[in-house]
Amino acid sequence: MDVNSEKIKEMVKEKFLRYVQVWTTSDSELAETQTPSTERQWDLLKMLEKELKELGVKDIDLNEKGYLIGRIPSNLEKDVPVIGFMAHVDTAEDASGENILAQVHQNWDGSPIKLKNNVVLDEVSAVQMSRFKGETIITSDGTTLLGADDKAGIAEIMTAVELLMADPAIPHGGLEVIFTPDEETGCGMDNFPLKKIQSQFCFTFDGGIEGELELECYNAWRCDLSFKGNVIHPGYARGKLVNAVTMASQFVSLLPRNESPEATDGRFGNYWANSIKGGLDAAEVSVMIRDFSEEEGQRRLEGIRSFAKAVEASFPGGTVALTVKEQYKNMKTTLDKYPELETHMLQAYKKARVEPELCPIRGGTDGARLTAMGIPTPNVFAGGMNFHSVREWIPLSSMDKAVRVILALIDSWV
């Protein structure tokens, strides 16, 4: 399918700028008990449902848990696999996602981009941005995140759908577009309607810089620790007070600093302490374990258990309770069984004139969990960088390329 780049850029930019204005931040505190975790995610889900209908997609399912599926039937006489394209509607809690005011920097000249609150994007804070000198760069105003994770993926998928629906002569097999809630909380697939999915293969458009192709991700576990102390007035505390705050703090201090996210890269995993709260009587700590190797992940889980026992032994009268939840597995083990999938993807990148960069995800996506459920789902670049921060940015040209990869993937099975 030969479509002018300027046309695609205008289409995907319009959608992206509209979607990022919808406040969809999820809430990790509520995600374990309700889906979506925040009512505001429904605003974008219903908007997308309406747009799919307006584009002429007739088979649409938005269920009570916030999973939106749109199906486009094959127009071919031969049988080809149904393939799906997936993105998530929520944004992360790490920076505000409310009242996003996207800034469009046309023909960026390569100089530092200065935003509000003394936020600057330059060669240090925005690595690889120099690749896109002369292009249109989109940022937030510096007070919020941008929301390219993953509204860029949504805009790219919706642009491809609009192009297909506008020209019934374009040959394609059966297609599904899937939009999910709560990916950022790690609970986005807990209530996924797997039985409704027809796709033999699926693709998440939730990666970073242009060219990324991710066929491997972390194994991931969440460890929740509860520290129970014994409270008494501090004036009479000697030999009696067991301070849960001190217990939690000591536990965190035992986590190896050389195995933290800020001290590791490449294929090294980590302990990631990501929340601590409480008071004298009770405190809670949440620690994520991440590693490409199952064995190394299990080693760290044993470390968590040992540190918990050590703290409990150090505070007579105090107790430590540990709950471990497996979040997702490395999708490489499953994807290796489908070598033809990588072939299709490399062909699609070539047709879209994108240089592929195969790299493991130092994280996970809904696709990793869908892969574990039996539907192989690699991750494709959406084009953005500095996700989860006020320094998030995305080049418009990369969004154009992502749309072209979607169209090329559809064509590769034709």
DRENDO-1510 file (C-alpha; in Angstrom, 1 decimal, always signed):
<recs>
REC; n; res; u; v; w
REC; 1; MET; +0.0; +0.0; +0.0 .
REC; 2; ASP; +1.6; +3.2; -1.2 .
REC; 3; VAL; +0.5; +6.2; +0.9 .
REC; 4; ASN; +2.1; +9.6; +1.0 .
REC; 5; SER; +4.1; +10.2; +4.2 .
REC; 6; GLU; +2.8; +13.7; +4.7 .
REC; 7; LYS; -0.8; +12.3; +4.7 .
REC; 8; ILE; +0.1; +9.6; +7.2 .
REC; 9; LYS; +1.9; +12.1; +9.4 .
REC; 10; GLU; -1.1; +14.5; +9.4 .
REC; 11; MET; -3.5; +11.6; +10.2 .
REC; 12; VAL; -1.4; +10.1; +13.0 .
REC; 13; LYS; -0.5; +13.5; +14.5 .
REC; 14; GLU; -4.2; +14.6; +14.7 .
REC; 15; LYS; -5.2; +11.4; +16.5 .
REC; 16; PHE; -2.2; +11.4; +18.8 .
REC; 17; LEU; -2.7; +15.0; +19.9 .
REC; 18; ARG; -6.3; +14.3; +20.6 .
REC; 19; TYR; -5.8; +11.1; +22.5 .
REC; 20; VAL; -3.1; +12.6; +24.8 .
REC; 21; GLN; -5.6; +15.2; +26.0 .
REC; 22; VAL; -7.6; +12.4; +27.6 .
REC; 23; TRP; -6.5; +11.8; +31.2 .
REC; 24; THR; -6.1; +8.1; +31.6 .
REC; 25; THR; -3.6; +7.6; +34.4 .
REC; 26; SER; -4.1; +4.2; +36.1 .
REC; 27; ASP; -3.8; +3.5; +39.9 .
REC; 28; SER; -1.7; +0.7; +41.1 .
REC; 29; GLU; -3.3; +0.8; +44.5 .
REC; 30; LEU; -6.7; +0.0; +43.0 .
REC; 31; ALA; -5.6; -2.3; +40.1 .
REC; 32; GLU; -5.7; -5.4; +42.2 .
REC; 33; THR; -9.3; -5.0; +43.0 .
REC; 34; GLN; -10.9; -3.3; +40.0 .
REC; 35; THR; -10.4; -3.1; +36.2 .
REC; 36; PRO; -10.0; -0.5; +34.9 .
REC; 37; SER; -8.4; +0.8; +38.0 .
REC; 38; THR; -9.6; +4.4; +37.2 .
REC; 39; GLU; -12.9; +5.5; +35.7 .
REC; 40; ARG; -11.1; +8.0; +33.5 .
REC; 41; GLN; -9.7; +5.2; +31.3 .
REC; 42; TRP; -13.3; +4.7; +30.1 .
REC; 43; ASP; -13.2; +8.1; +28.4 .
REC; 44; LEU; -10.6; +7.1; +25.9 .
REC; 45; LEU; -12.0; +3.5; +25.5 .
REC; 46; LYS; -15.4; +4.9; +24.6 .
REC; 47; MET; -13.9; +7.5; +22.3 .
REC; 48; LEU; -12.0; +4.7; +20.4 .
REC; 49; GLU; -15.2; +2.6; +20.3 .
REC; 50; LYS; -17.0; +5.5; +18.7 .
REC; 51; GLU; -14.2; +6.2; +16.2 .
REC; 52; LEU; -14.1; +2.5; +15.1 .
REC; 53; LYS; -17.8; +2.6; +14.4 .
REC; 54; GLU; -17.4; +5.8; +12.4 .
REC; 55; LEU; -14.6; +4.2; +10.3 .
REC; 56; GLY; -17.0; +1.4; +9.4 .
REC; 57; VAL; -15.8; -1.4; +11.7 .
REC; 58; LYS; -18.9; -3.4; +12.5 .
REC; 59; ASP; -17.7; -6.1; +14.9 .
REC; 60; ILE; -16.8; -4.2; +18.0 .
REC; 61; ASP; -16.8; -5.5; +21.6 .
REC; 62; LEU; -16.1; -3.3; +24.6 .
REC; 63; ASN; -16.7; -5.4; +27.8 .
REC; 64; GLU; -17.4; -4.4; +31.4 .
REC; 65; LYS; -13.7; -4.7; +32.3 .
REC; 66; GLY; -12.5; -2.1; +29.7 .
REC; 67; TYR; -11.1; -4.4; +27.0 .
REC; 68; LEU; -12.0; -3.1; +23.5 .
REC; 69; ILE; -11.7; -5.4; +20.5 .
REC; 70; GLY; -12.5; -4.4; +16.9 .
REC; 71; ARG; -12.6; -7.0; +14.2 .
REC; 72; ILE; -12.1; -6.5; +10.4 .
REC; 73; PRO; -13.0; -9.6; +8.3 .
REC; 74; SER; -10.7; -10.9; +5.6 .
REC; 75; ASN; -11.4; -9.8; +2.0 .
REC; 76; LEU; -9.3; -12.7; +0.6 .
REC; 77; GLU; -10.4; -15.9; -1.0 .
REC; 78; LYS; -7.6; -17.9; +0.6 .
REC; 79; ASP; -7.1; -18.6; +4.3 .
REC; 80; VAL; -4.4; -16.6; +6.1 .
REC; 81; PRO; -3.9; -16.2; +9.8 .
REC; 82; VAL; -5.9; -13.6; +11.7 .
REC; 83; ILE; -3.5; -11.1; +13.2 .
REC; 84; GLY; -4.0; -8.5; +15.9 .
REC; 85; PHE; -2.5; -5.2; +16.9 .
REC; 86; MET; -2.6; -4.1; +20.5 .
REC; 87; ALA; -1.9; -1.0; +22.6 .
REC; 88; HIS; -2.9; +0.2; +26.1 .
REC; 89; VAL; -5.0; +3.2; +27.0 .
REC; 90; ASP; -3.6; +4.0; +30.5 .
REC; 91; THR; -0.6; +6.1; +31.3 .
REC; 92; ALA; +1.9; +5.7; +34.2 .
REC; 93; GLU; +1.6; +7.3; +37.7 .
REC; 94; ASP; +5.3; +8.4; +37.7 .
REC; 95; ALA; +4.4; +11.8; +36.3 .
REC; 96; SER; +1.1; +13.6; +36.0 .
REC; 97; GLY; -1.0; +12.7; +33.0 .
REC; 98; GLU; -3.7; +15.3; +33.6 .
REC; 99; ASN; -4.1; +18.4; +31.4 .
REC; 100; ILE; -1.4; +17.4; +29.0 .
REC; 101; LEU; -0.4; +20.3; +26.7 .
REC; 102; ALA; +1.5; +18.7; +23.9 .
REC; 103; GLN; +4.1; +20.9; +22.1 .
REC; 104; VAL; +4.8; +20.4; +18.4 .
REC; 105; HIS; +8.3; +21.5; +17.4 .
REC; 106; GLN; +8.4; +21.6; +13.7 .
REC; 107; ASN; +11.7; +21.3; +11.7 .
REC; 108; TRP; +13.6; +21.0; +15.0 .
REC; 109; ASP; +17.0; +22.6; +14.5 .
REC; 110; GLY; +18.9; +20.4; +16.9 .
REC; 111; SER; +19.2; +23.0; +19.7 .
REC; 112; PRO; +18.0; +22.2; +23.3 .
REC; 113; ILE; +14.3; +22.3; +23.7 .
REC; 114; LYS; +13.3; +24.3; +26.8 .
REC; 115; LEU; +10.1; +23.6; +28.5 .
REC; 116; LYS; +8.4; +24.7; +31.7 .
REC; 117; ASN; +9.8; +24.1; +35.2 .
REC; 118; ASN; +13.4; +24.3; +33.8 .
REC; 119; VAL; +12.9; +21.0; +31.9 .
REC; 120; VAL; +15.3; +20.8; +29.0 .
REC; 121; LEU; +15.6; +18.2; +26.3 .
REC; 122; ASP; +19.2; +18.0; +24.9 .
REC; 123; GLU; +21.8; +15.4; +23.9 .
REC; 124; VAL; +22.1; +14.3; +27.6 .
REC; 125; SER; +18.5; +14.2; +28.7 .
REC; 126; ALA; +17.1; +13.0; +25.4 .
REC; 127; VAL; +19.6; +10.5; +24.1 .
REC; 128; GLN; +19.3; +9.8; +20.3 .
REC; 129; MET; +17.1; +12.8; +19.7 .
REC; 130; SER; +19.9; +14.2; +17.4 .
REC; 131; ARG; +18.9; +11.5; +14.9 .
REC; 132; PHE; +15.8; +13.5; +14.2 .
REC; 133; LYS; +17.3; +16.9; +13.5 .
REC; 134; GLY; +15.1; +18.6; +10.9 .
REC; 135; GLU; +12.0; +16.5; +11.9 .
REC; 136; THR; +8.9; +17.4; +13.8 .
REC; 137; ILE; +9.4; +16.6; +17.5 .
REC; 138; ILE; +6.4; +16.4; +20.0 .
REC; 139; THR; +6.9; +16.9; +23.7 .
REC; 140; SER; +4.8; +17.8; +26.7 .
REC; 141; ASP; +5.0; +21.4; +28.1 .
REC; 142; GLY; +7.3; +20.1; +30.9 .
REC; 143; THR; +4.7; +19.8; +33.6 .
REC; 144; THR; +3.3; +16.4; +32.7 .
REC; 145; LEU; +4.3; +13.3; +30.8 .
REC; 146; LEU; +3.4; +13.3; +27.1 .
REC; 147; GLY; +1.5; +10.0; +27.0 .
REC; 148; ALA; +3.3; +8.5; +24.0 .
REC; 149; ASP; +3.4; +5.4; +26.1 .
REC; 150; ASP; +1.1; +4.2; +24.7 .
REC; 151; LYS; -1.2; +6.7; +22.9 .
REC; 152; ALA; +1.4; +6.7; +20.1 .
REC; 153; GLY; +0.7; +3.0; +19.6 .
REC; 154; ILE; -3.1; +3.7; +19.7 .
REC; 155; ALA; -2.8; +6.5; +17.1 .
REC; 156; GLU; -0.7; +4.4; +14.8 .
REC; 157; ILE; -3.1; +1.4; +14.9 .
REC; 158; MET; -6.1; +3.7; +14.4 .
REC; 159; THR; -4.4; +5.4; +11.5 .
REC; 160; ALA; -3.8; +2.1; +9.8 .
REC; 161; VAL; -7.4; +1.1; +10.4 .
REC; 162; GLU; -8.6; +4.3; +8.8 .
REC; 163; LEU; -6.5; +3.8; +5.7 .
REC; 164; LEU; -7.7; +0.2; +5.3 .
REC; 165; MET; -11.4; +1.0; +5.8 .
REC; 166; ALA; -11.2; +3.9; +3.4 .
REC; 167; ASP; -10.1; +1.6; +0.6 .
REC; 168; PRO; -11.9; -1.8; +0.5 .
REC; 169; ALA; -9.7; -2.8; -2.5 .
REC; 170; ILE; -6.6; -3.2; -0.2 .
REC; 171; PRO; -6.2; -7.0; +0.3 .
REC; 172; HIS; -6.0; -8.2; +3.9 .
REC; 173; GLY; -6.7; -11.1; +6.0 .
REC; 174; GLY; -8.7; -11.0; +9.2 .
REC; 175; LEU; -7.6; -8.4; +11.6 .
REC; 176; GLU; -8.2; -7.5; +15.3 .
REC; 177; VAL; -7.4; -4.2; +17.1 .
REC; 178; ILE; -7.2; -4.6; +20.8 .
REC; 179; PHE; -7.0; -1.8; +23.4 .
REC; 180; THR; -6.4; -2.7; +27.0 .
REC; 181; PRO; -6.5; -0.9; +30.4 .
REC; 182; ASP; -4.0; -0.9; +33.2 .
REC; 183; GLU; -0.9; -2.1; +31.5 .
REC; 184; GLU; +1.2; +0.3; +33.6 .
REC; 185; THR; +0.0; -1.3; +36.8 .
REC; 186; GLY; +1.0; -4.8; +35.7 .
REC; 187; CYS; -2.6; -5.9; +35.9 .
REC; 188; GLY; -3.7; -5.2; +32.4 .
REC; 189; MET; -4.1; -8.8; +31.4 .
REC; 190; ASP; -5.6; -10.1; +34.6 .
REC; 191; ASN; -9.1; -10.1; +33.2 .
REC; 192; PHE; -8.3; -10.3; +29.5 .
REC; 193; PRO; -11.1; -12.0; +27.4 .
REC; 194; LEU; -8.8; -14.6; +25.8 .
REC; 195; LYS; -11.7; -16.7; +24.5 .
REC; 196; LYS; -12.9; -13.8; +22.4 .
REC; 197; ILE; -9.5; -13.4; +20.6 .
REC; 198; GLN; -9.3; -14.9; +17.1 .
REC; 199; SER; -5.7; -13.8; +16.3 .
REC; 200; GLN; -3.1; -16.4; +15.7 .
REC; 201; PHE; -0.4; -13.8; +16.1 .
REC; 202; CYS; -0.5; -10.4; +17.7 .
REC; 203; PHE; +1.8; -7.3; +17.9 .
REC; 204; THR; +2.0; -4.8; +20.6 .
REC; 205; PHE; +3.0; -1.3; +19.5 .
REC; 206; ASP; +4.4; -0.3; +22.8 .
REC; 207; GLY; +8.2; -0.1; +22.2 .
REC; 208; GLY; +10.5; +2.9; +22.2 .
REC; 209; ILE; +12.8; +4.5; +19.6 .
REC; 210; GLU; +12.2; +3.9; +15.8 .
REC; 211; GLY; +13.6; +0.5; +14.8 .
REC; 212; GLU; +13.2; -1.4; +18.0 .
REC; 213; LEU; +11.9; -5.0; +17.6 .
REC; 214; GLU; +11.6; -6.8; +20.9 .
REC; 215; LEU; +11.3; -10.6; +21.0 .
REC; 216; GLU; +12.5; -11.0; +24.5 .
REC; 217; CYS; +11.5; -9.4; +27.9 .
REC; 218; TYR; +12.2; -9.8; +31.6 .
REC; 219; ASN; +10.7; -12.5; +33.8 .
REC; 220; ALA; +8.9; -10.5; +36.5 .
REC; 221; TRP; +7.7; -11.0; +40.0 .
REC; 222; ARG; +6.2; -8.6; +42.6 .
REC; 223; CYS; +7.1; -9.1; +46.2 .
REC; 224; ASP; +4.8; -7.4; +48.8 .
REC; 225; LEU; +6.1; -7.3; +52.4 .
REC; 226; SER; +4.2; -6.4; +55.5 .
REC; 227; PHE; +6.1; -5.4; +58.6 .
REC; 228; LYS; +4.2; -5.6; +61.9 .
REC; 229; GLY; +5.6; -3.8; +64.9 .
REC; 230; ASN; +4.6; -3.1; +68.5 .
REC; 231; VAL; +3.7; +0.4; +69.5 .
REC; 232; ILE; +4.2; +2.1; +72.9 .
REC; 233; HIS; +4.9; +5.7; +73.9 .
REC; 234; PRO; +8.5; +6.6; +72.9 .
REC; 235; GLY; +9.2; +7.8; +76.5 .
REC; 236; TYR; +8.7; +4.2; +77.7 .
REC; 237; ALA; +10.0; +2.5; +74.6 .
REC; 238; ARG; +13.1; +0.8; +75.8 .
REC; 239; GLY; +12.9; -3.0; +75.3 .
REC; 240; LYS; +9.2; -2.7; +74.2 .
REC; 241; LEU; +8.8; -0.6; +71.1 .
REC; 242; VAL; +9.1; -2.5; +67.8 .
REC; 243; ASN; +9.2; +0.2; +65.1 .
REC; 244; ALA; +7.7; -1.0; +61.8 .
REC; 245; VAL; +9.2; +2.0; +59.9 .
REC; 246; THR; +12.7; +1.0; +61.0 .
REC; 247; MET; +12.0; -2.6; +60.1 .
REC; 248; ALA; +10.9; -1.7; +56.6 .
REC; 249; SER; +13.8; +0.7; +56.2 .
REC; 250; GLN; +16.3; -2.0; +57.3 .
REC; 251; PHE; +14.9; -4.4; +54.8 .
REC; 252; VAL; +15.3; -1.9; +51.9 .
REC; 253; SER; +18.8; -1.2; +53.0 .
REC; 254; LEU; +19.6; -4.9; +52.6 .
REC; 255; LEU; +18.7; -4.9; +48.9 .
REC; 256; PRO; +22.0; -5.0; +46.9 .
REC; 257; ARG; +22.6; -1.5; +45.5 .
REC; 258; ASN; +24.7; -3.0; +42.7 .
REC; 259; GLU; +21.6; -4.9; +41.6 .
REC; 260; SER; +19.2; -2.0; +41.4 .
REC; 261; PRO; +17.7; -0.6; +38.2 .
REC; 262; GLU; +20.0; +2.5; +38.4 .
REC; 263; ALA; +23.1; +0.3; +38.6 .
REC; 264; THR; +22.2; -2.3; +35.8 .
REC; 265; ASP; +21.7; -2.3; +32.1 .
REC; 266; GLY; +21.9; -4.7; +29.1 .
REC; 267; ARG; +21.0; -8.2; +30.2 .
REC; 268; PHE; +21.5; -7.7; +33.9 .
REC; 269; GLY; +18.4; -8.0; +36.1 .
REC; 270; ASN; +17.6; -6.2; +39.4 .
REC; 271; TYR; +15.8; -5.8; +42.6 .
REC; 272; TRP; +13.5; -2.7; +42.3 .
REC; 273; ALA; +12.1; -1.3; +45.5 .
REC; 274; ASN; +9.3; +0.9; +44.2 .
REC; 275; SER; +7.1; +1.8; +47.2 .
REC; 276; ILE; +7.3; +2.1; +51.0 .
REC; 277; LYS; +4.7; +3.3; +53.4 .
REC; 278; GLY; +3.4; +2.9; +56.9 .
REC; 279; GLY; +3.9; +4.0; +60.5 .
REC; 280; LEU; +5.1; +2.6; +63.9 .
REC; 281; ASP; +2.6; -0.2; +64.0 .
REC; 282; ALA; +2.7; -1.4; +60.4 .
REC; 283; ALA; +4.6; -0.7; +57.3 .
REC; 284; GLU; +4.6; -2.1; +53.7 .
REC; 285; VAL; +7.2; -2.4; +51.0 .
REC; 286; SER; +6.8; -3.4; +47.4 .
REC; 287; VAL; +9.8; -4.9; +45.5 .
REC; 288; MET; +9.9; -5.9; +41.9 .
REC; 289; ILE; +12.2; -8.7; +40.7 .
REC; 290; ARG; +13.3; -8.5; +37.1 .
REC; 291; ASP; +15.6; -10.7; +35.1 .
REC; 292; PHE; +15.9; -12.3; +31.6 .
REC; 293; SER; +17.0; -15.6; +33.3 .
REC; 294; GLU; +14.5; -17.6; +35.3 .
REC; 295; GLU; +17.3; -18.9; +37.5 .
REC; 296; GLU; +18.6; -15.5; +38.3 .
REC; 297; GLY; +15.1; -14.3; +39.2 .
REC; 298; GLN; +14.7; -17.2; +41.5 .
REC; 299; ARG; +18.0; -16.4; +43.2 .
REC; 300; ARG; +16.8; -12.9; +43.9 .
REC; 301; LEU; +13.5; -14.2; +45.3 .
REC; 302; GLU; +15.5; -16.3; +47.7 .
REC; 303; GLY; +17.4; -13.2; +48.5 .
REC; 304; ILE; +14.1; -11.4; +49.4 .
REC; 305; ARG; +13.1; -14.3; +51.6 .
REC; 306; SER; +16.5; -14.2; +53.4 .
REC; 307; PHE; +16.4; -10.5; +53.9 .
REC; 308; ALA; +12.9; -10.7; +55.3 .
REC; 309; LYS; +14.0; -13.4; +57.8 .
REC; 310; ALA; +17.0; -11.4; +58.8 .
REC; 311; VAL; +14.9; -8.3; +59.6 .
REC; 312; GLU; +12.4; -10.4; +61.6 .
REC; 313; ALA; +15.2; -11.9; +63.6 .
REC; 314; SER; +16.7; -8.4; +64.3 .
REC; 315; PHE; +13.4; -7.1; +65.8 .
REC; 316; PRO; +12.1; -9.5; +68.5 .
REC; 317; GLY; +8.4; -9.1; +68.7 .
REC; 318; GLY; +8.1; -7.9; +65.1 .
REC; 319; THR; +6.9; -10.0; +62.2 .
REC; 320; VAL; +7.4; -9.9; +58.5 .
REC; 321; ALA; +4.9; -11.4; +56.0 .
REC; 322; LEU; +5.8; -11.9; +52.3 .
REC; 323; THR; +3.6; -12.4; +49.3 .
REC; 324; VAL; +5.1; -13.2; +45.9 .
REC; 325; LYS; +3.1; -12.8; +42.6 .
REC; 326; GLU; +4.5; -13.8; +39.2 .
REC; 327; GLN; +3.7; -11.0; +36.8 .
REC; 328; TYR; +4.9; -12.2; +33.4 .
REC; 329; LYS; +7.5; -14.5; +31.8 .
REC; 330; ASN; +10.2; -13.9; +29.2 .
REC; 331; MET; +8.3; -14.3; +25.9 .
REC; 332; LYS; +11.5; -15.5; +24.1 .
REC; 333; THR; +10.9; -19.1; +25.1 .
REC; 334; THR; +7.5; -19.1; +23.3 .
REC; 335; LEU; +8.5; -16.9; +20.3 .
REC; 336; ASP; +11.4; -19.1; +19.5 .
REC; 337; LYS; +8.9; -21.8; +18.5 .
REC; 338; TYR; +7.6; -19.5; +15.7 .
REC; 339; PRO; +10.7; -18.6; +13.6 .
REC; 340; GLU; +8.4; -17.5; +10.7 .
REC; 341; LEU; +7.1; -14.7; +12.9 .
REC; 342; GLU; +10.5; -13.0; +13.1 .
REC; 343; THR; +10.8; -13.5; +9.3 .
REC; 344; HIS; +7.5; -11.7; +8.7 .
REC; 345; MET; +8.5; -8.9; +11.0 .
REC; 346; LEU; +11.9; -8.4; +9.4 .
REC; 347; GLN; +10.3; -8.3; +6.0 .
REC; 348; ALA; +7.8; -5.8; +7.2 .
REC; 349; TYR; +10.5; -3.5; +8.6 .
REC; 350; LYS; +12.4; -3.7; +5.3 .
REC; 351; LYS; +9.3; -2.8; +3.3 .
REC; 352; ALA; +8.6; +0.1; +5.7 .
REC; 353; ARG; +12.2; +1.2; +5.2 .
REC; 354; VAL; +13.0; +0.8; +8.9 .
REC; 355; GLU; +16.4; -0.5; +10.1 .
REC; 356; PRO; +15.5; -3.2; +12.7 .
REC; 357; GLU; +17.2; -3.2; +16.0 .
REC; 358; LEU; +16.5; -6.5; +17.8 .
REC; 359; CYS; +16.8; -5.8; +21.5 .
REC; 360; PRO; +15.4; -7.3; +24.7 .
REC; 361; ILE; +12.9; -5.2; +26.7 .
REC; 362; ARG; +14.1; -4.2; +30.1 .
REC; 363; GLY; +10.5; -4.4; +31.2 .
REC; 364; GLY; +7.4; -6.1; +29.9 .
REC; 365; THR; +4.3; -5.5; +27.9 .
REC; 366; ASP; +0.8; -6.9; +27.7 .
REC; 367; GLY; +2.2; -8.8; +24.8 .
REC; 368; ALA; +4.5; -10.8; +27.2 .
REC; 369; ARG; +1.5; -12.0; +29.1 .
REC; 370; LEU; -0.6; -12.7; +26.0 .
REC; 371; THR; +2.4; -14.8; +24.7 .
REC; 372; ALA; +2.2; -16.8; +27.9 .
REC; 373; MET; -1.5; -17.3; +27.3 .
REC; 374; GLY; -0.8; -18.9; +23.9 .
REC; 375; ILE; -0.8; -16.1; +21.4 .
REC; 376; PRO; +2.7; -15.1; +20.3 .
REC; 377; THR; +3.0; -11.4; +20.6 .
REC; 378; PRO; +6.3; -9.5; +20.0 .
REC; 379; ASN; +6.7; -5.8; +20.7 .
REC; 380; VAL; +7.2; -3.2; +18.0 .
REC; 381; PHE; +8.4; +0.4; +18.4 .
REC; 382; ALA; +5.8; +3.1; +18.9 .
REC; 383; GLY; +8.5; +5.8; +18.5 .
REC; 384; GLY; +8.7; +7.6; +21.8 .
REC; 385; MET; +11.5; +8.0; +24.3 .
REC; 386; ASN; +11.9; +9.0; +28.0 .
REC; 387; PHE; +8.6; +7.3; +28.9 .
REC; 388; HIS; +7.0; +7.9; +32.3 .
REC; 389; SER; +8.7; +11.3; +32.6 .
REC; 390; VAL; +8.1; +15.0; +31.8 .
REC; 391; ARG; +11.0; +14.7; +29.3 .
REC; 392; GLU; +9.0; +12.3; +27.1 .
REC; 393; TRP; +9.3; +13.0; +23.4 .
REC; 394; ILE; +8.4; +11.4; +20.1 .
REC; 395; PRO; +9.4; +12.3; +16.4 .
REC; 396; LEU; +6.4; +12.4; +14.0 .
REC; 397; SER; +8.4; +10.6; +11.4 .
REC; 398; SER; +8.7; +7.6; +13.6 .
REC; 399; MET; +5.0; +7.4; +14.0 .
REC; 400; ASP; +4.7; +7.4; +10.2 .
REC; 401; LYS; +7.1; +4.5; +10.1 .
REC; 402; ALA; +5.2; +2.6; +12.7 .
REC; 403; VAL; +2.0; +2.9; +10.7 .
REC; 404; ARG; +3.9; +1.6; +7.6 .
REC; 405; VAL; +5.1; -1.4; +9.6 .
REC; 406; ILE; +1.5; -2.2; +10.5 .
REC; 407; LEU; +0.5; -2.0; +6.9 .
REC; 408; ALA; +3.5; -4.1; +5.8 .
REC; 409; LEU; +2.7; -6.8; +8.4 .
REC; 410; ILE; -0.8; -7.0; +7.1 .
REC; 411; ASP; +0.5; -7.3; +3.6 .
REC; 412; SER; +3.2; -9.9; +4.5 .
REC; 413; TRP; +0.5; -12.6; +5.1 .
REC; 414; VAL; -1.4; -11.6; +2.0 .
</recs>
